[in-house]
């Protein structure tokens, strides 16, 4: 199949039939194990934000949403632990 002149795109477009909320929860389960340390979670979230900003290959919105939710659940750094009373 040939692309029409001037309409060629190098991007690959895809879709999924899975519910987005199910995908996010599935990612959260795996990411909670992989990024147990707050510093590792913060780094992964930073990289996901950069990928979202660039809009390039390798960006997964479900993974990004899962990282945001995990970061919201966990206290980050020592200051957050002290404020919580622990």
Residue pairs with C-beta under 8 A, 6 or more apart in sequence:
3 9
16 23
20 62
23 62
24 62
24 65
24 66
24 69
25 66
27 60
27 62
27 63
27 65
27 66
28 66
28 69
28 70
31 41
31 44
31 63
31 66
31 67
31 70
32 70
34 40
35 41
35 44
35 67
35 70
38 74
38 75
38 76
38 77
41 67
41 70
41 71
41 74
41 76
42 71
42 76
44 67
45 67
45 68
45 71
48 59
48 60
48 63
48 64
48 67
49 64
51 58
51 59
51 64
52 59
52 61
52 64
75 81
75 83
75 84
